[in-house]
Amino acid sequence: MNDLTCIIIGGGHAGLHALKAIKETYRGKVNGRRIRFVLFDKLPGHVRKVLLFRPAVSGEEIMVPWTHWSSEGVEFVQGTVTSVDSGEKQIRYTDVQGNDARIRYDLLVVAVGSIVRRPDPAQGGIALTDPQAAADIRERWHANLRKAAKETDPEERKRLLTVVVAGAGISGIETSAELALAMREEASALGLNPSDTSVYLLNAQERLFPEGPEKVGRKLELTLRECGVKVLHNRKAMREEAGVVTLSNGESLAVGLCIWTIGLIPNPALRSMGLPLTPEGQVLVDECYRVKGAPSVYSIGDCARIVDPRTGKADQMRCGEGVIQADRLGKIVMADLEGSPAPVHKSVPMDFFCIGLGENRGLVWGRKWGLTMMITGKPAWKFRNLAWDAGSMLR
């Protein structure tokens, strides 16, 4: 009897955890058949996307080679999947040499995730989208500080020492906090006054962290202020041009750099795969993550529209939810292979958020059954680091 081939497309948090969950659940054989696992990704390693601000600040490497997860029965293929033929049960892909190839599957998991939303190129600035963009951001603010150390015009020096972070979600909060601390440290090393550096965080809403109570938003803003970040509420960046950021309220800021952190969208690569999608570009699945009209194909994570059948609530684009989906997917796949009832999706039973705010600073907030808890400072920072590592299966 032939082995089964299980292909996972996407090596992000959801893809890695799906591979682990299915591999551990089947325990070697299914009805006497072994499963061969193939993980596809266009990159040579797993990018820790939630840490994109790190290379923008410190140059830290956030790509982990696939060999870190090497194990028997798992193959890693670097390539870009271009289409899925659910009728013939095969995918078509382009390998790193640019050659077209095909591979057959018995089980397919689509977990290509999301990408960072990009502004229109005419809006200027740099969007924090990938490690290369992060490296460009780091080089830009470093160069600006070096120029400021030699600049004699006070207004130009002030501009060079000013950065705007446009977008105050968790990514924007974490980026602005770490950047403000790093700029102060670098300014001191260059003989500049650290307090002359300025990082503005533009928040389109009335307060930070609308997902939680007002006191959490206030605590976040207070900690950001301690880091050197000035939060401007009810303002959006419209464009950056010639060192000037125009705001939605008509004001403007002279800046050396504008960084965009304006949220996520489902991976556009989905649109060429031939799978059923929502108007927003997410894969349509049932309550067991099965792709509609595509037998033996499943999808989880940011790229899938996953709704709790009991509440009608859709999961958000957060790695924590993708990891929980992956754990359940292992049981669903085995149930489907054995012809037994499969578990159905359930929303995360509590609201839970971890936010890093620079070395030994952080905030953890959760709510369940009407009860809330908040942890701040060094314990929250440690918890956040544990969560980052667990998401990438580094612990």
LUMSE-69126 format. One record per atom (N, C-alpha, C, O): x, y, z; residue in one letter. Coordinates in steps of 0.05 Angstrom, whole numbers, plus 32768, in hexadecimal, padded with zeros to 4 digits. Layout:
N
XYZA...
This chain:
395
80117FE88000M800080008000M801280198000M8025801B8010M800C802C7FEEN801C80447FEBN801A80568003N800680578011N803080668008D802F807A801CD801D80918014D801780947FFCD801480A18027L800580B98022L801880D08022L802C80D18030L801280E48011T802280FD8011T80118114801BT7FFC811A8010T801C81208030C800E8137803CC802081508036C80378151803FC801581638028I8024817B8021I801981928031I800181978033I802B81A1803EI802481BA804CI803081D1803DI804881D28039I801F81E48034I802981FB8025I802A82128039I8016821C8043I8043821B803FG804682318051G80558229806BG804B8218807AG806C82358070G807C822F8087G807A8244809DG808E824880ABG8064825180A0G8060826480B6G8057825580CFG805A823C80D1G804C826480E2H8044825780FBH8030824180F7H8032822B8102H801B824780E7A8006823380E3A8010821B80D4A8009820480DBA8020821F80C0G802B820880B1G803D81F680C1G803A81DE80C0G804F820280D0L806081F180E1L805181E180F6L805681CA80FAL803D81EE8102H802E81E08117H801B81CC810BH801581B78117H801181D180F2A800181BD80E5A801281A480DFA8009818D80E3A802A81A880D5L803C819180D0L8040818180E9L803E816980E9L8046818F80FFK804B81818119K803281728122K8034815B812AK801B817F8120A80038173812BA7FFB815A811BA7FF481468127A7FFC815B8101I7FF4814480F1I8008812E80F5I8001811680F7I8022813580F5K8037812180F9K803481128113K803780FA8115K802E81218129E802C81158143E801281058146E801180F18155E7FFD810E8139T7FE38101813CT7FE280E6812ET7FD680D38138T7FEF80E48117Y7FEC80CB8108Y7FFF80B58113Y7FFB809E810DY801380BD8122R802580AA8131R80318095811ER8033807D8126R8038809C8107G8047808980F6G8037807C80DFG8042807980C9G801E807580E4K800F806780CFK7FF2806E80D1K7FE7807480E6K7FE4806D80BAV7FC8807080B8V7FBD805980A7V7FC28057808FV7FAE804780B4N7FA4802F80A6N7FBA80218098N7FB680178081N7FD1801E80A5G7FE780108099G7FF880208085G800B80168079G7FF080398081R7FFF804A806DR800E8060807CR8004806C808FR802780648073R8037807A807FR803180948071R80278094805AR803780AA807EI803380C58072I804E80D2806DI805F80D4807FI805180DA8054R806980EA804CR80618107804ER804D810F8042R80718117805CF806B8133805FF807D8144804EF80958140804DF807181588040V8080816B8030V807781878037V8060818E8035V808A81978040L808581B38047L808F81C58031L80A781C5802BL807D81D58025F808481E88010F80868205801CF8075820D802BF809A82138014D809C8230801AD80AE823D8005D80C182307FFBD80A982567FFFK80B982637FEBK80D4826D7FF6K80E582747FE6K80D7826C8010L80EF8276801DL8100825F8027L80F68249802BL811A8263802CP812C824E8035P812982488053P81378236805DP811782568061G81138251807DG80FA825E8087G80EC826C8079G80F4825980A0H80DC826480ADH80E2828080B6H80F5828580C6H80D3829380ADV80D682AF80B5V80C382B480CDV80AB82B080CCV80CF82BE80E3R80C082C480FBR80B382DF80F7R80BC82F38102R809D82DF80E9K809082F780DFK8088830A80F6K8089832380F2K808182FF810DV807983118123V80908320812FV808C8333813FV80A9831A8126L80C083288130L80CD8339811AL80E5833F811CL80BE83418107L80C9835180F1L80D6836B80FBL80E8837580EEL80CC83768111F80D8838F811BF80F5838B8125F8104839E8126F80FC8372812CR8117836D8137R812D83748123R813F8383812AR812D8369810AP8142837280F7P8140838F80EFP8154839B80E7P8129839C80F3A812683B880EDA813483C98103A813B83E080FFA813883BD811AV814383CB8131V816083C28136V817283D38139V816583A88137S817F839E8140S818D838E812BS81A58387812FS818183878115G818E83768101G818C83598108G8199834980FCG817B8352811CE817983368124E816F8324810DE815D832C80FEE817A830C810BE817182F980F7E815782EB8100E815682E08116E814282EC80F0I812982E080F8I812082C980E5I810982C080E7I813282C080D4M812C82A980C3M813A829180CFM8152829180D4M812B827B80D3V8136826280DEV8136824D80C7V8121824880BCV814D824280C1P814F822E80ABP813C821680B0P8137820E80C7P8133820B809AW812181F4809CW812E81DD80AAW812181CC80B5W814881DB80A9T815681C580B6T815281C480D4T815681AF80E0T814981DA80DFH814381DA80FCH812D81C78103H812D81BC8119H811B81C280F0W810481B080F5W8107819680E6W80F4818780E4W811F819080DDS8123817880CDS811C815F80DDS8125815D80F4S810E814D80D2S8107813480DFS8100811F80CAS80FB812580B3S8101810680D2E80FB80F080C0E80DF80F380B5E80CC80F880C3E80DC80EF809BG80C280EF808EG80B8810B8086G80A1810E807EG80CA81208089V80C2813B8081V80D68145806CV80EE81458070V80CB814F8056E80DB815C8041E80D481798040E80BD81818043E80E9818A803BF80E581A68037F80EA81AD801AF810081A7800FF80D781BB800DV80DB81C37FF1V80D881E17FF0V80C481EC7FF8V80ED81EE7FE5Q80EC820B7FE2Q80E082107FC6Q80ED820A7FB2Q80C9821D7FC5G80BC82227FACG80A382327FB1G809A82357FC7G8097823C7F9BT807F824C7F9CT8068823C7F8FT806982367F77T805482357F9FV803D82267F94V802C82397F83V8024824F7F8DV802782317F6BT801882437F58T7FFB823A7F54T7FEA824B7F4ET7FF582217F58S7FD982187F55S7FD481FE7F63S7FE781EE7F68S7FBB81F97F6BV7FB281E07F77V7F9D81D47F65V7F8881E07F60V7FA281BB7F5CD7F8E81AC7F4DD7F8281987F5FD7F8C81827F62D7F6B819F7F6CS7F5F818D7F7FS7F5381747F72S7F4F81607F7FS7F4C81767F58G7F41815F7F4AG7F5681497F46G7F5181327F4BG7F6E81517F3EE7F84813F7F39E7F95813B7F52E7FA7812B7F53E7F8F814A7F67K7F9E81497F80K7FBC814E7F7BK7FCD813D7F82K7FC281647F6FQ7FDE816C7F6BQ7FE1818A7F6DQ7FCE81997F68Q7FF981937F73I7FFF81AF7F73I801481B57F5EI802481A37F58I801381CC7F54R802881D67F42R803881EB7F4FR802D81FC7F5DR805281EA7F4CY806381FE7F59Y807B82057F48Y808281F67F36Y8088821B7F4FT80A182237F43T80B782217F57T80B5822C7F6DT80CC82127F50D80E2820E7F63D80F582257F63D80F182397F54D810A82247F73V811C823B7F76V812C82417F5DV813782577F5AV812E822D7F4BQ813C82317F32Q8129823C7F1CQ813282427F06Q811082407F23G80FC824A7F10G80EF82357EFFG80E0823C7EECG80F3821C7F06N80E782067EF6N80CB82007F01N80C682017F19N80B881FB7EEED809E81F27EF6D809E81D47EFCD80AB81C57EEFD808F81CD7F11A808E81B17F19A807381AB7F25A806481BD7F2CA806D81917F28R805481897F34R805981737F48R806D81647F45R804881717F5CI804A815B7F6FI802D81547F78I801C81657F7CI8029813A7F7BR800F81307F83R800D812F7FA2R8021812B7FB0R7FF581337FABY7FF081317FC8Y7FD8811F7FCEY7FC7811B7FBDY7FD781147FE6D7FBF81077FF1D7FB181198005D7F9981198007D7FC181298013L7FB7813D8026L7FC681578020L7FDE8157801BL7FB7816D8021L7FC38187801CL7FBA819B8031L7FA2819E8036L7FCD81A9803DV7FC781BE8051V7FD181D98046V7FE981DC8041V7FBF81EC8042V7FC782068038V7FC982198050V7FB5821F805DV7FE182228056A7FE68233806DA7FFA82498065A800E824D8072A7FF382578050V8006826C8045V800482868054V80128299804EV7FF182888067G7FF0829F8079G7FE882B9806CG7FD882BA805AG7FF582CE8076S7FEE82E9806ES800882F88068S801E82EF806DS80058310805CI801B83228058I8014833D8064I7FFD83438068I8029834D8069V802483688073V80198379805DV8023837A8047V800583888064R7FF8839A8050R800C83B08048R801983BC8059R800D83B5802ER801F83C98024R800F83E2801CR7FFA83E08011R801A83FA8022P800D84128018P801384157FFBP802384077FF0P800584287FEED800B842E7FD2D802784397FD1D802F844A7FE2D803784317FBDP8052843C7FBBP8054845A7FBBP806884657FC4P803F84677FB1A804084847FB1A803E84917FCDA804384A97FD0A803784807FE1Q8035848B7FFCQ8050848C800AQ805184978020Q806584827FFDG807F84848008G808484728020G807584608025G809A8478802FG80A184688046G80A9844C8040G80AC84458028G80AD843C8054I80B484208052I80A1840F8062I809D8414807AI809483FB8056A808283E98064A809283D38070A80A483C78063A808D83CC8089L809B83B68097L808F839C808FL807E8390809DL809783928077T808A837B806BT809A8361806DT808E834C806ET80B48363806DD80C5834B806CD80E183528077D80E68369807CD80F2833E807AP810D83438085P811D83578075P812C83678080P811A8358805AQ8129836B804AQ811F83878050Q812F839A8052Q8105838B8052A80FA83A68058A810483AE8074A810A83C58078A8104839B8087A810E83A180A2A812B83AA80A1A813283BD80AFA813C839C8091A815883A4808FA815A83C08083A816B83D0808BA814983C6806FD814A83E18063D814283F68078D814E840C8078D812F83F08089I81268403809DI813D840880B1I8143841F80B8I814B83F380B9R816183F680CCR8178840780BFR8183841880CDR817E840280A7E819384118099E818B842F8097E819C8440809AE817284348092R81698450808FR816B845F80A9R8176847580A9R8161845480BFW8162846580D7W817E846780E2W8185847B80EFW818E845280DEH81AA845380E6H81B8846A80D6H81C7847A80E1H81B4846A80BCA81C0847F80ABA81B7849B80B3A81C784AD80B4A819D849D80BAN819384B780C2N81A084C180DCN81A684D980DFN81A584AF80EFL81B184B78108L81CE84BF8103L81D984D18110L81DC84B180F1R81F884B880EAR81F884D480DDR820A84E480E3R81E584DA80CCK81E484F480C0K81DE850A80D5K81E9852080D4K81CB850380E7A81C4851680FCA81DB851E810EA81DD85358117A81ED850B8112A820585108123A821785268116A822685328125A8215852A80FCK8226853E80EEK8216855680E5K8221856A80DCK81FB855580E8E81EA856B80DEE81EB858380F1E81E985808109E81EE859B80E5T81EF85B380F5T81D485C280F6T81D085D38107T81C385BC80E3D81A885C980E2D819685BB80F6D819085A380F3D818D85C9810BP817C85BC8120P816385AF8115P815B8599811EP815585BC8102E813C85B180F7E8142859780E7E8132858480E9E8157859780D7E815E857F80C8E8166856980DAE8160855180D5E8175856F80EFR817D855A8102R8165854E810FR816385368113R8152855F8117K813985558123K812A85428110K8120852E8119K8129854A80F6R811B853980E3R8129851E80E1R811C850980E1R8143851E80DFL8152850580DDL814F84F280F5L815184DA80F2L814984FE810CL814684EF8124L812984E7812AL812384DD813FL811884EB8116T80FB84E6811AT80F284CF8107T80F884CF80EFT80E384BD8113V80D784A68104V80B984A5810AV80B184A98121V80A9849F80F6V808D849B80F9V8087847D80F3V8090847280DFV807884718106V806E84568101V8050845980FCV80418460810EV8047845280E4A802B845680DCA801C843C80DFA8020842980CFA800B843B80F3G7FFC842380F9G800184198115G80178412811BG7FEC84198126A7FF084148143A7FE483FA814CA7FDA83F88162A7FE483E5813AG7FDE83CB8144G7FF583C08154G800883CF815BG7FF483A6815BI800A839B816CI8025839E815EI803983A3816BI802683998144S803F839C8135S804A83B88137S806283BC813CS803983CC8134G804283E88136G804B83EF8152G805E83FE8156G803C83E58166I804483EB8182I805F83DF8188I807083EC8193I806383C58180E807D83B88186E809483C58177E80AA83C98181E808F83CC815ET80A383D9814DT80AC83F48159T80C383F9815BT809884048160S809F841F816AS80AD841E8184S80C0842D8189S80A6840C8196A80B3840A81B0A80D0840281ADA80E2840F81B8A80D583EC819EE80F183E3819AE810283F7818BE811983FB8191E80F684048177L810484188167L810C84308178L8123843A8175L80FA843A8188A810084518198A8117844B81ABA8129845C81AFA8117843481B8L812D842D81CAL8147842A81BBL815C843381C5L8146841D81A3A815F841A8194A816A8434818AA81828438818AA815884468181M816284608178M816F8471818EM8183847E8189M8164846F81A6R8170847D81BCR818C847281C2R819F848281C7R818E845881C2E81A8844C81C7E81BD845481B2E81D4845A81B8E81B584538198E81C7845A8183E81CE84778183E81E5847F817EE81BB84888189A81C084A5818BA81D584AB81A0A81E784BB819CA81D3849E81B7S81E784A281CCS8202849981C3S821684A681C9S8204848381B4A821E847981AAA822A848D8196A8243848E8194A821A849C8188L822384AF8174L822884CB8180L822F84DD8172L822484CE819AG822984E781A6G821184FA81A5G8214851281ABG81FA84F0819DL81E28500819BL81D284FE81B6L81D784EC81C6L81C0851181BAN81AF850F81D2N819984FB81CCN8188850081BBN819784E581DBP818384D181D6P816684DC81D6P815584D281C8P816184F081E7S814684FB81E9S813F850B81D1S8127851381CES8152851081BFD814B851F81A7D813F850D8192D81338516817ED814184F28195T813484E08182T811684E08187T810D84E3819DT810784DC8171S80EA84DC8173S80DE84C58163S80E584C2814BS80CD84B5816FV80BE84A18161V80A084A68166V809784A6817DV809184AB8150Y807584AF8152Y806684968149Y806D848B8134Y8052848E8158L804184788151L80258483814AL8018848F815BL801D84808131L8004848B8127L7FEE8476812BL7FEF84608120L7FD9847D813AN7FC3846B8140N7FAA84778134N7FA1848D813BN7F9D84688122A7F8584728115A7F6D84738127A7F5984808121A7F6E8466813FQ7F5884658151Q7F5C84788169Q7F708485816BQ7F488478817AE7F49848A8191E7F5C848181A7E7F65849281B6E7F62846881A8R7F74845E81BCR7F82844481B2R7F798438819ER7F97843D81C0L7FA5842481B9L7F95840C81C2L7F85840D81D5L7F9A83F581B5F7F8F83DB81BCF7F7183DB81C1F7F6883D781D7F7F6183E081ACP7F4483E081AFP7F3983C481B5P7F2283C181BCP7F4A83AF81B2E7F41839481B8E7F3C838F81D6E7F2E837D81DDE7F4883A081E6G7F45839D8203G7F3A83B68210G7F3383C98203G7F3983B7822BP7F2F83CE8239P7F4183E68237P7F5983E48230P7F3683FD823DE7F458416823AE7F5E8417824BE7F7284228243E7F5D840A8263K7F74840B8275K7F8D83FD8268K7FA38405826EK7F8883E98257V7F9E83DC824AV7FAB83EF8236V7FC383F08234V7F9A83FD8227G7FA484108214G7FB484268221G7FC9842F8217G7FAB842F8239R7FB984448247R7FD484398251R7FE88448824FR7FD58421825BK7FEE84158264K80028412824DK801A84178250K7FF8840A8236L800A8408821EL801684238217L802D84258212L800484378217E800E8452820FE8022845C8223E80368469821CE801E8457823DL803184608251L804C8453824DL80618460824FL804C84398248T8065842A8244T80738434822BT808B8437822BT806484398216L8070844381FDL807C845F8202L8092846481F8L806F846F8212R807A84898219R809584868227R80A884968222R809784738239E80B0846E8247E80C684658234E80DE846B8239E80BE8458821FC80D2844F820AC80DB846681F8C80EF846481EBC80CB847B81F8G80D1849281E6G80BF849481CFG80C584A281BBG80A8848781D0V8094848881BAV807E849C81C0V8073849C81D6V807784AD81ACK806184BF81AFK804A84B4819EK804C84B18186K803384AE81ABV801C84A3819DV800A84BA8195V800284CA81A5V800384BB817BL7FF084CE8170L7FD784C08168L7FD784B08156L7FC184C58176H7FA784B78172H7F9784C6815CH7F9B84DD8156H7F8484B68150N7F7284C1813CN7F8184CD8124N7F7984E18119N7F9784C1811ER7FA784CB8107R7FB184B380F6R7FB9849F8101R7FB084B780DCK7FBB84A480C9K7FD184B280B9K7FCF84CB80B4K7FE584A380B0A7FF884AE809DA7FEC84AC8081A7FE38497807AA7FEB84C28073M7FE184C28058M7FF784BC8043M7FF384AC8031M800E84C98048R802584C48036R803E84D08043R803C84E28054R805484C68039E806E84D18041E807C84DA8027E807F84CA8014E808484F38026E809184FD800EE80A685128016E80A085258025E80BF850E800CA80D485218011A80D98527802FA80DE853D8036A80D68512803FG80DB8515805CG80C48522806BG80C9852B8082G80AC85228060V8095852D806EV807E8519806DV807685108057V807385128084V805C85018085V804385128089V80408521809CV8030850F8076T8017851D8078T8003850C8086T7FFF84F48080T7FF58517809AL7FE2850880ABL7FC6850D80A2L7FC085208093L7FB484FB80AAS7F9884FD80A2S7F89851580ACS7F75851D80A1S7F93852280C1N7F86853A80CCN7F92855380C1N7F8C856980CAN7FA3855180ACG7FAF8568809FG7FC9857180ABG7FD78581809EG7FD1856680C2E7FEC856C80CDE8002855E80BDE7FFC854D80ACE801A856580C3S8031855880B6S8048855580CAS804A856580DDS8059854280C5L8070853D80D6L8089853A80C4L8089852C80B0L809E854880CBA80B8854580BDA80C6852D80C9A80CB852C80E1A80CC851980B8V80D7850080C1V80EF84F780B0V80F284FF8099V810084E780BDG811584DA80AEG810C84C080A2G811984B6808FG80F784B480ADL80ED849A80A4L80D0849680ACL80C8849D80C2L80C1848A809AC80A5848280A0C80A38464809CC80AA84598086C809A845680B1I8097843980B0I807A843280B1I806B843B80C3I80718422809EW8054841A809DW805183FE80AAW805E83EB80A3W803E83FD80BET803683E480CAT801883E380CBT800C83E880E0T800C83DE80B4I7FEF83E380B1I7FDF83C980ADI7FCB83C8809FI7FE883B380BAG7FD7839C80BBG7FDE838680A7G7FF183898098G7FCD837280A6L7FD2835A8096L7FBB83568082L7FA5835E8086L7FC28348806CI7FAE833F8059I7FB583228052I7FCC831A8054I7FA18311804AP7FA682F68043P7FBB82F5802CP7FBB8306801BP7FCC82E1802CN7FE182DE8018N7FD582DF7FFCN7FC582CE7FF5N7FDD82F37FEBP7FD382F57FD0P7FD982DC7FBFP7FCC82D87FAAP7FED82CC7FC7A7FF382B47FB8A7FDB82A17FB6A7FDA82907FA3A7FC882A37FC8L7FB082927FC7L7FA082967FAEL7F9382847FA5L7FA182AE7FA3R7F8F82B47F8CR7F9682A57F73R7F8582A37F61R7FAE829A7F72S7FB5828B7F5AS7FB2826D7F5ES7FB6825D7F4BS7FAB82647F76M7FAB82477F7CM7F9282397F73M7F9282207F72M7F7D82487F6DG7F65823A7F64G7F5382307F7AG7F42821F7F75G7F57823A7F92L7F4682327FA9L7F3082477FADL7F33825E7FA5L7F19823E7FB9P7F0382527FBEP7F0B82667FD3P7F15825E7FE8P7F07827F7FCDL7F0F82957FDFL7EF882A77FE6L7EE582AA7FD7L7EFA82B47FFDT7EE882CA8004T7EEF82E37FF4T7F0582E37FE8T7EDE82F77FF3P7EE583107FE5P7EFF831C7FF0P7F0D832B7FE2P7F058317800AE7F1D83228016E7F368312800FE7F4C831A8015E7F3282FA8003G7F4982EA7FFBG7F5082D3800DG7F6682C8800AG7F3F82CC8020Q7F4482B58031Q7F37829C8026Q7F23829D8018Q7F438285802CV7F39826B8022V7F1F82658031V7F1D8267804AV7F0B825C8022L7EF28253802EL7EF482378038L7EFA82248029L7EEF82338052V7EF18218805EV7ED88213806FV7EC982268076V7ED381FA8076D7EBD81F38087D7EC681F380A4D7EDD81FC80AAD7EB681E980B6E7EBC81EA80D3E7ED381D780DAE7EDD81D780F1E7EDB81C680C7C7EF281B480CCC7F0A81BB80BAC7F1B81AA80B6C7F0B81D480B1Y7F2181DE80A2Y7F2481D18086Y7F3981D58079Y7F1081C3807DR7F1081B78062R7F0981CC804ER7EF681DB8051R7F1A81CE8039V7F1481E28024V7EFC81D98014V7EFA81C2800BV7EEA81EB8010K7ED181E58002K7ED581DD7FE6K7EE281EB7FD6K7ECB81C57FDEG7ECD81BC7FC3G7EE881B07FBCG7EED81AB7FA4G7EF981AC7FCFA7F1481A17FCAA7F1A818A7FDEA7F25818F7FF3A7F1381727FD7P7F17815B7FE9P7F3481587FF2P7F47815C7FE2P7F388152800CS7F52814D8017S7F6481668019S7F7C8164801CS7F58817E8015V7F6781978017V7F5C81A68030V7F4481A98033V7F6F81B08040Y7F6881BF8058Y7F7781DA8058Y7F8B81DD804AY7F6C81ED8067S7F7A82068069S7F7582128085S7F5F82118090S7F8B821D8091I7F8A822980ABI7F9B824280ACI7FA982488098I7F9A825180C2G7FAA826880C5G7F9E828180B9G7F87828280B3G7FAF829580B5D7FA682AF80ABD7F9982AE8090D7F8982BE8089D7FA1829A8080C7F9782988064C7F7B828C8062C7F70828C804CC7F7082828078A7F5682758077A7F4082848086A7F468290809BA7F288284807CR7F118290808AR7F05827A809BR7EF682698091R7F0B827B80B5I7F03826680C7I7EEF827180DBI7EF5828480EAI7ED7826580DCV7EC1827080ECV7EB8825B8100V7EB4824480F8V7EB482638118D7EA98251812DD7E8B824D8126D7E7C82608126D7E8382338121P7E67822F8119P7E538235812FP7E3B82388129P7E5C82358148R7E49823B815ER7E4482588161R7E2D82608167R7E588269815DT7E5582868163T7E5582978149T7E4D82AE814AT7E5E828C8133G7E61829C811BG7E7982AE811BG7E7C82BF8109G7E8A82AC812FK7EA182BD8132K7EB882B28121K7EBF829A8122K7EC582C48112A7EDC82BC8101A7EF682C08111A7EF882D4811FA7F0882AE810ED7F2382B1811AD7F3182C8810DD7F2D82CF80F6D7F4282D5811DQ7F5282EC8114Q7F6C82E28108Q7F7482CB810BQ7F7B82F580FBM7F9582EF80F0M7FAA82F18107M7FB883068109M7FAB82DD8117R7FBF82DD812DR7FCC82C1812FR7FBE82AD812CR7FE682C18133C7FF482A78132C7FEA82948148C7FEA827C8144C7FE1829F815FG7FD7828D8174G7FBF827D816CG7FBD82668173G7FAD828A815DE7F96827B8153E7F9D8266813EE7F928251813DE7FB1826D812DG7FBA825A8119G7FC782418125G7FC3822B811BG7FD58245813CV7FE1822E8149V7FCC821C8155V7FCE82038153V7FB782278161I7FA18217816CI7F9282088156I7F8B81F18159I7F8E8216813FQ7F8282098128Q7F9281F1811FQ7F8881DC8118Q7FAD81F5811EA7FBF81DF8115A7FBD81C78127A7FBC81B0811DA7FBC81CB8141D7FB981B58154D7FA081A5814ED7F9F818C814FD7F8A81B38149R7F7081A68144R7F7181988128R7F6581838124R7F7F81A48115L7F80819980FAL7F8C817D80FBL7F83816C80ECL7FA08178810CG7FAB815D810DG7F9681498113G7F9681338107G7F84814F8126K7F6F813C812DK7F5A813A8116K7F5081248111K7F5581508109I7F42815080F3I7F4C813E80DCI7F3D812E80D1I7F65814280D4V7F70813280BEV7F6F811480C4V7F67810480B3V7F77810D80DDM7F7680F080E4M7F5A80E580E4M7F5580CF80DBM7F4780F580EEA7F2B80ED80EEA7F2180E880D2A7F1380D480CCA7F2780FB80C0D7F1F80F880A4D7F2B80DF8097D7F1E80D18088D7F4480DA809CL7F5180C28091L7F4580A8809BL7F448094808DL7F3D80A980B4E7F32809080C1E7F13808E80BDE7F07807A80C5E7F0780A380B2G7EEA80A380ADG7EDA80A780C6G7EC3809D80C8G7EE580B480DAS7ED780B980F3S7ED080D780F6S7EDB80E780E7S7EBD80DE8108P7EB680FA810BP7ECE810B8112P7EDE81048123P7ECF81228106A7EE68135810AA7EDD814B811DA7EC68153811DA7EF08154812EP7EE9816C813FP7EE58184812EP7EF081878118P7ED481968138V7ECE81AF8129V7EDC81C78137V7EE481C5814EV7EDE81DC8128H7EEC81F48131H7EDE82018149H7EC582028149H7EED820A815CK7EE4821A8172K7EF682328175K7F0E82308173K7EEA82498179S7EF98262817CS7F0B825F8195S7F05825081A8S7F21826E8195V7F32826F81ADV7F21827781C5V7F12828B81C3V7F22826881DBP7F0F826C81F1P7F1482868201P7F04828C8213P7F29829581FAM7F2D82AE8209M7F3C82C281F8M7F4A82BA81E5M7F3882DB81FED7F4882F181F1D7F6382F181FFD7F6582F18217D7F7982F181EFF7F9382F081FBF7FA782FE81E8F7FA882F781D0F7FB6831181F3F7FC9832081E3F7FE3832481F2F7FE38328820AF7FF9832181E3C8014832681EEC8021833C81DDC8020833B81C5C802C835081EAI8039836681DCI8054836C81E8I805783708200I8069836C81D7G8083837381E0G8088839181DDG807F839D81CAG8096839C81F1L809A83B981F1L80B783C081F6L80BD83D38204L80C983B081EBG80E583B481F0G80F083A38206G80E083968215G810A83A18208E81178390821CE810B83938238E810A83A98243E8101837C8243N80F6837B825EN80DC838C8261N80D583928278N80D08392824BR80B683A0824CR80A28391823BR80A883888226R808A838E8245G807583818236G805B83838244G8058838E825AG804683798236L802B83798241L801D83608237L801C835A821FL80128351824AV8001833A8244V7FE6833F824FV7FE383468267V7FD1833C823EW7FB683418247W7FA4832A823EW7FA683218227W7F928321824FG7F7F830C8248G7F6483108255G7F62831D826AG7F5083048249R7F3583068254R7F2682EC824ER7F2682E28238R7F1A82E18264K7F0A82C88261K7EF482C88276K7EF982CF828EK7EDB82C1826EW7EC582BF8281W7EC182DA828FW7EB882DA82A7W7EC682F08282G7EC3830A828EG7ED9831382A0G7ED8832982AAG7EED830282A5L7F03830982B6L7F1B831182A4L7F208305828FL7F2A832482ADT7F41832E829ET7F5B832C82AFT7F5A832C82C8T7F71832A82A1M7F8B832A82AFM7F9E833A829EM7F9D833A8285M7FB1834882ABM7FC58357829CM7FE0835482AAM7FE2835782C3M7FF5834D829BI8010834B82A5I8021835F8296I801E8361827DI8032836D82A4T804383818297T8060837D829FT8067836B82B0T8072838D8293G808E838D829BG809D83748291G80978369827DG80B1836D82A1K80C38357829AK80B5833C8297K80BB832D8284K80A2833482A9P8094831B82A5P80858319828BP80858305827EP807983308283A806A83308269A807E832D8252A80788320823EA8095833A8254W80A98338823FW80B2831B823CW80B583128226W80B7830D8252K80BF82F18251K80A982E08245K80AF82CE8235K809182E6824CF807A82D78241F807882DB8223F807382C98214F807C82F4821BR807B82FA81FER809082EB81EFR808B82E181D9R80A882EA81FAN80BE82DB81EDN80B782BD81EBN80BD82B181D7N80AC82B28200L80A4829681FFL808F829281E9L8090827E81DBL807C82A481E7A806782A281D2A807382A381B6A806B829481A5A808682B681B2W809382B88198W80A1829E8191W809F8294817BW80B0829381A4D80BF827A819FD80AD8262819BD80B28251818AD8097826181ABA8084824B81A8A8077824C818DA807282378180A807082638183G806382668169G8074825B8153G80698250813FG808E825F8155S80A182558140S80AC823A8148S80BF8230813BS80A1822D815CM80AA82128165M80C78211816BM80D581FE8164M80D182268179L80ED82278181L80F0821E819EL8107821D81A9L80DA821781ABR80DB820C81C6R80CB81F381C8R80C981E681DDR
